[in-house]
Amino acid sequence: MPRPQILRYTDWLARERGLRFDATTHAGYDALWRWSVSDLDAFWRSIWDFYGLQSPTPFAQVLADERMPGARWFDGAQLNYAQQVFRHADAAHAAGHPAVVFQDERLRDCASLLEWSWPKLRRQVASLAAHYRRLGVVRGDRVCAFMPNTPQTLVAFLATASLGAVWSVCSPDMGPVAVLDRFRQIEPTLLVGCDGYVHGGSTHDRLALLKGLVGELPTLKQVLLWRNLGATLPAGWLDFDGLLCDDRPLQVDPLPFDHPLWIVYSSGTTGLPKPIVHGHGGVVLEHLKFMGLHNDLGPSAEGGDRFHWYSATGWIMWNCQIAGLLNGTTICLYDGSPSGRSGQPEWSTLWRFVADSGSTFFGAGAAFFASCMKAGLEPARMPGLARLRALGSTGSPLSADVYRWAAQHLPRVDDRPMWLTSLSGGTDFAGGFVAGLPTLPVVEGEMQCRCLGAAVEAWSEPDPATGRGQALVDEVGELVCTRPMPSMPLYFWGDADGQRYRESYFDMYPGVWRHGDWLRITPRGGAVIYGRSDATINRHGIRMGTAELYRAVEALPEVLDSLVVDLEYLGRESWMPLFVVLREGRVLDDALVARLKQEIRGALSARHVPNEIFQVDAIPRTLSGKKMELPVKKLLMGTPAEQVFKLDAMANAGSVGWFAEFARRRLSGD
């Protein structure tokens, strides 16, 4: 086995900085982590130097202004995400390793893989970037994409990054309401879209939907269509594949450290999705640290690493998946259903891709691995997984049962159970707060450590006098980050005074990032996530604001009001009920249930269809008219009604009785 990247890093710290840490024990790693969060300048400078980042201009200091929000990092430095990707191209290609391995359902059916060499990827990015420039795309313009998880999407992103335009992508399985709620806010110049995709054995034509999107985005100057299903090119649009035929050198523009790289979306419980802007420099640093030191991914030219994380483009894990390229790792992309054809679940589908692609690291949402366990899958009996050495999980808490299943039924590595690394982070800062480390023991139901450079703690409720919480050990509290990280948002698009940004993360503890997860730090330094502490929906790792679902549901004339909660917490299967108030005389019959689910599926996505729908007389609301999502969620998770509802602060206290009885029956199993 190659020497773990974390040990290469601690060797470097000893040699270059005179700092000695033992990352093979809990106590030794704790000392390393504490140094990384107490001396931010020294730690992040070490990441810059360890990975050999280069800037044509010097930076004055690492951290110019330590405050949240508003920290300024590496003032004066210039770099570009695409430049960092392609600095590895020649060495990796000379060693015989491709940049990308790809398969979709159609290729799966004929047992074929596509491999893209590093020179091919660079040529296609260079060609598309040159066409972007000819179309008038300039630094700062927004390029949005309605594309699946394919190499073409990767090319479109890297071309955008190379010239300093700003990228934003939605998955083509998302409905028009969800897509327009995102893209309208950022006023894109260019749209890269597909005519459809294949999932679960079915072909989904999205050309009509795409035309509708274009008609609702008046700032667009051009549309590039990737004809995945072979559609006829609409008049005035450009053929995406036809723009990739030029053979020219790649021109990459050096950019300020905090120049916008992409806009991603994290939804709260009110208003439109939050358009979060991350910078080139912060993302490069965070992803090199996270993918290298915590996920133990190294340059393919050295160890032959191949990285596969199953993801759709609308999930932040797509961004993390392609981050493998930043340190020269081959990335393995799969587009399609993880369980084969609809109605015929075949949970070995992704495992066969992992085997065929030679992946050394395989990641997916926790729900996928739970499904494999329940289906009785035994990957150790499958051929071709000899190169696989690590399994990654995120998206929701991973139960101890899945840890035991992995230890018993995954191939062993050097006669030891395969390393299972469970991690938790967020779209909000495009990185990880708690994760794994290959040199530490794996404990069932527990993430191994807090990430380097992430000052994560579990806090109690804020003290009324100081606004701060008390740091807890072995008790559940709010996940907070007490010091800034380079990949935290630069700002929200259109949030001129920063009010929405501050309200999203700093309303509970001023100056301290509150993430919205329940967290317990164990005495050994591990971490357990218990689910969301707010009312955000987290379905299969994809977060969606309740406000988006309400807009879809309440558009139906029969529905007067609605409330949804996502009961996603440790050790139990996620369950999401929807409660609706109907017009007088209407009844929630099977036909209306089907219409509600179809409306949600069409406007948002199939992931966000509720498990069950219930008719109620009234939705609990505060005196100011706000839906009481969090109290209902806490009630359904077992907190007594008198502890979560303040009846004298409610507009309709009589509504509580039905929900209290519903919770009692559910918790008792009636």
MOPE-V435081 format. One record per residue. N is the residue number from 1. PHI is phi in degrees with one decimal (NA if undefined). Layout:
n=(N	N)
phi=(PHI	PHI)
This chain:
n=(1	2	3	4	5	6	7	8	9	10	11	12	13	14	15	16	17	18	19	20	21	22	23	24	25	26	27	28	29	30	31	32	33	34	35	36	37	38	39	40	41	42	43	44	45	46	47	48	49	50	51	52	53	54	55	56	57	58	59	60	61	62	63	64	65	66	67	68	69	70	71	72	73	74	75	76	77	78	79	80	81	82	83	84	85	86	87	88	89	90	91	92	93	94	95	96	97	98	99	100	101	102	103	104	105	106	107	108	109	110	111	112	113	114	115	116	117	118	119	120	121	122	123	124	125	126	127	128	129	130	131	132	133	134	135	136	137	138	139	140	141	142	143	144	145	146	147	148	149	150	151	152	153	154	155	156	157	158	159	160	161	162	163	164	165	166	167	168	169	170	171	172	173	174	175	176	177	178	179	180	181	182	183	184	185	186	187	188	189	190	191	192	193	194	195	196	197	198	199	200	201	202	203	204	205	206	207	208	209	210	211	212	213	214	215	216	217	218	219	220	221	222	223	224	225	226	227	228	229	230	231	232	233	234	235	236	237	238	239	240	241	242	243	244	245	246	247	248	249	250	251	252	253	254	255	256	257	258	259	260	261	262	263	264	265	266	267	268	269	270	271	272	273	274	275	276	277	278	279	280	281	282	283	284	285	286	287	288	289	290	291	292	293	294	295	296	297	298	299	300	301	302	303	304	305	306	307	308	309	310	311	312	313	314	315	316	317	318	319	320	321	322	323	324	325	326	327	328	329	330	331	332	333	334	335	336	337	338	339	340	341	342	343	344	345	346	347	348	349	350	351	352	353	354	355	356	357	358	359	360	361	362	363	364	365	366	367	368	369	370	371	372	373	374	375	376	377	378	379	380	381	382	383	384	385	386	387	388	389	390	391	392	393	394	395	396	397	398	399	400	401	402	403	404	405	406	407	408	409	410	411	412	413	414	415	416	417	418	419	420	421	422	423	424	425	426	427	428	429	430	431	432	433	434	435	436	437	438	439	440	441	442	443	444	445	446	447	448	449	450	451	452	453	454	455	456	457	458	459	460	461	462	463	464	465	466	467	468	469	470	471	472	473	474	475	476	477	478	479	480	481	482	483	484	485	486	487	488	489	490	491	492	493	494	495	496	497	498	499	500	501	502	503	504	505	506	507	508	509	510	511	512	513	514	515	516	517	518	519	520	521	522	523	524	525	526	527	528	529	530	531	532	533	534	535	536	537	538	539	540	541	542	543	544	545	546	547	548	549	550	551	552	553	554	555	556	557	558	559	560	561	562	563	564	565	566	567	568	569	570	571	572	573	574	575	576	577	578	579	580	581	582	583	584	585	586	587	588	589	590	591	592	593	594	595	596	597	598	599	600	601	602	603	604	605	606	607	608	609	610	611	612	613	614	615	616	617	618	619	620	621	622	623	624	625	626	627	628	629	630	631	632	633	634	635	636	637	638	639	640	641	642	643	644	645	646	647	648	649	650	651	652	653	654	655	656	657	658	659	660	661	662	663	664	665	666	667	668	669	670)
phi=(NA	-62.7	-64.3	-55.7	-60.3	-63.7	-76.3	-61.9	-68.8	-67.7	-59.9	-64.8	-60.2	-66.3	-74.2	-94.8	-120.5	70.4	-107.0	-120.9	-134.9	-106.5	-85.8	-100.8	-127.9	-60.8	-65.9	-66.7	-67.1	-59.3	-64.1	-63.5	-62.4	-63.1	-63.0	-66.3	-101.7	-95.0	-119.9	-61.0	-59.0	-66.8	-66.2	-70.1	-66.2	-66.9	-65.7	-56.3	-75.7	-61.0	-92.2	64.0	-66.2	-127.8	-135.3	-70.0	-128.9	-75.5	-106.6	-72.2	-158.9	-73.1	-124.7	-83.5	-149.2	-85.7	-150.3	-128.9	-77.1	112.2	-60.4	-115.0	-114.8	49.7	-57.0	98.4	-73.8	-132.2	-159.0	-147.4	-52.3	-64.9	-61.7	-65.8	-63.1	-85.7	-67.0	-94.4	-61.0	-67.1	-66.8	-65.4	-66.5	-63.0	-83.0	86.7	-106.8	-75.7	-81.6	-136.6	-115.8	-135.9	-152.0	-123.2	-60.8	-68.3	-69.5	-59.7	-64.0	-107.9	56.0	-115.0	-119.3	-107.1	-119.3	-109.8	-72.4	-60.6	-60.6	-64.6	-59.8	-65.0	-62.5	-68.5	-63.5	-61.6	-64.6	-67.7	-61.8	-64.3	-68.3	-52.8	-62.4	-64.9	-81.2	92.9	-72.0	-125.4	-52.6	94.2	-64.5	-94.9	-110.2	-106.8	-135.1	-122.1	-139.8	-85.8	-85.2	-133.1	-59.9	-62.1	-66.1	-59.6	-60.1	-61.7	-66.4	-64.2	-63.6	-61.8	-64.5	-61.5	-104.7	85.5	-75.6	-113.9	-93.7	-154.4	-133.8	-123.3	-74.0	-70.2	-87.2	-80.7	-80.4	-63.1	-62.7	-62.7	-68.1	-67.8	-58.2	-90.2	-72.0	-59.4	-66.9	-104.0	49.4	-70.9	-91.3	-133.3	-122.1	-107.4	-134.2	-113.3	-85.4	160.3	-154.2	-116.7	-151.3	63.4	83.5	-114.4	-94.3	-116.1	-78.1	-119.4	-65.6	-62.5	-62.9	-62.1	-61.9	-64.4	-61.5	-59.0	-66.5	-100.8	-121.1	-67.6	-81.9	-64.7	-103.9	-160.4	-125.6	-107.3	-108.2	-91.8	-87.3	-62.0	-104.6	80.6	-66.6	-71.2	-71.2	-62.3	-59.3	89.6	-88.9	-108.3	-79.8	-58.3	-61.3	-68.7	-94.9	-108.3	-97.2	-72.8	-116.1	-144.4	-69.5	-79.4	-103.9	-116.3	-89.2	-62.6	-129.0	-55.8	-50.4	-99.8	-68.6	-59.5	-100.6	-149.5	-120.5	-117.6	-129.7	-129.9	-96.4	-98.4	-97.5	-135.4	73.8	-73.7	-56.2	-79.0	-84.8	-91.5	-103.3	-111.3	-100.2	-54.3	-64.6	-63.3	-66.7	-59.9	-64.0	-61.9	-73.8	-62.8	-62.9	-69.9	-70.5	-80.4	-77.8	-92.0	-90.4	60.4	-98.1	-117.2	-59.2	-63.5	-64.6	-96.1	-123.0	74.8	-63.7	-131.5	-116.0	-124.1	-126.6	-68.7	-159.5	-92.6	-70.2	-81.5	-103.7	-60.7	-69.0	-64.3	-63.0	-71.5	-61.6	-71.6	-65.1	-56.1	-65.3	-62.2	-113.0	85.9	-81.8	-69.5	-105.5	-117.3	-104.3	-128.7	-119.4	146.8	-75.0	-75.1	-125.4	76.2	-74.5	-59.1	82.4	-132.8	-58.3	-130.9	-76.1	-88.3	-54.5	-67.8	-63.4	-67.4	-65.3	-58.2	-65.5	-66.2	-84.0	71.3	-62.4	-98.1	-132.7	-124.6	-124.6	-163.2	-66.6	-57.6	-62.3	-63.8	-68.3	-63.1	-66.0	-61.9	-62.8	-66.2	-80.4	76.2	-69.3	-127.1	-58.5	-60.3	-85.7	-85.5	-78.4	89.6	-98.9	-63.7	-84.0	-69.3	-126.7	-149.9	-124.1	-115.8	-140.4	-158.5	100.4	-164.5	-59.3	-102.0	-75.1	-62.2	-59.7	-70.1	-58.1	-66.8	-60.3	-62.4	-64.4	-87.4	-121.7	-99.5	-57.4	-84.5	-120.7	51.8	61.8	-125.8	-56.4	-60.5	-68.4	-107.2	-112.7	-98.5	-136.0	-146.6	-151.9	-178.6	-55.6	-57.8	-126.0	54.6	-157.3	-117.9	-100.2	-131.0	-161.0	-116.2	-152.3	-67.1	-95.5	-106.7	-64.5	-95.9	-114.1	-53.2	74.4	-133.6	-78.0	-70.5	-163.4	-81.3	-70.7	-58.3	79.7	-111.5	-80.3	-90.2	-142.0	-101.4	-113.2	-76.5	-56.9	-64.2	-70.3	-57.9	-79.8	-105.9	79.5	-104.0	-102.2	-98.1	-68.2	-110.2	-124.1	63.2	-133.5	-80.8	-147.9	-73.5	-72.9	-126.8	-125.2	-89.5	-135.9	-70.1	-125.7	-61.9	-92.3	-62.1	-54.8	-69.0	-177.2	-96.0	-61.7	81.9	-94.7	-58.1	-96.3	75.2	-64.7	-65.8	-62.3	-63.0	-65.6	-72.4	-126.0	-122.7	-76.2	-80.4	-125.8	-54.3	79.3	-127.0	-70.1	-106.8	-87.8	98.6	-118.5	-85.2	-135.4	-125.4	-91.5	-81.6	-57.4	-81.9	102.4	-78.9	-145.8	-129.0	-98.0	-106.9	112.8	-74.4	-94.2	-114.9	-97.7	-63.1	-81.0	-130.5	-106.1	55.7	86.8	-99.4	-85.9	-144.4	-73.9	-63.7	-60.0	-67.1	-67.9	-62.7	-61.0	-70.6	-69.8	-79.5	-73.8	-71.5	-63.8	-73.4	-98.3	-91.8	-156.8	-158.9	-152.5	-130.0	-135.1	-113.5	-89.3	-114.3	-153.6	-60.8	83.8	-130.5	-70.5	-58.5	-140.6	-124.0	-93.6	-117.2	-111.7	-128.1	-103.7	-105.4	-60.2	-56.2	90.7	-88.2	-127.3	-79.8	-97.1	-60.3	-65.6	-70.9	-57.8	-63.2	-64.9	-60.9	-64.6	-65.6	-63.1	-67.2	-61.9	-74.9	-82.4	-114.2	-171.6	-64.9	-64.7	-104.5	-74.4	-66.3	-68.2	-145.4	-125.5	-129.3	-91.3	-129.7	-80.3	-157.3	-97.0	-58.3	-135.7	-76.6	-60.5	-85.4	93.9	-79.0	-66.9	-93.9	-67.1	-61.8	-58.1	-64.5	-61.4	-62.9	-60.0	-71.6	-93.6	116.2	-77.0	-58.3	-58.5	-68.0	-89.9	-112.5	-112.5	-101.5	-60.5	-76.7	-107.3	-110.7	-80.8	-144.2	-56.9	-65.6	-74.0	-68.4	-55.4	-61.6	-68.5	-64.2	-68.3	-60.4	-63.8	-60.4	-65.4	-66.1	-69.6	-88.3	85.8	-68.5)
